[in-house]
Amino acid sequence: MSTEVAQHQVVATDAAAAVLRHLTATFGPLILIQSGGCCDGSSPICLQEGELLLREDDLLLDELEGVPFYCDREQYERWNRPPLVLDVGHGPAEGFSLEGLAGVHFKCETPRER
């Protein structure tokens, strides 16, 4: 697992922060992984800590409400290291991300997309 941190690259909207707090209170320690296109497309995936083994190439971008946010280093470099905004959308996640149980799904956008 990478120990390098790309400081302050991700911010959470108030709605996303509230969902993270709720999920942490419900499930305990969590991690967020910015998916590279499988399972939930390119949506962030929220899992209980330890459910997914991190790789050396997983870059810790930031920590939101105590939840570490990772992205594949090569993918992040291809995207030109953008700042990201974590938000929520209505309707459950299509895959196995925990916020789907709350009837919402996480989405990540660049400030330009907002």
Secondary structure by P-SEA (a helix, b strand, c coil): cccccccccccccaaaaaaaaaaaaccccccccccccccccccbbbbcccccccccccccccccccbbbbccaaaaaaacbbbbbbbccccccccccccccccbbbbbbccccc
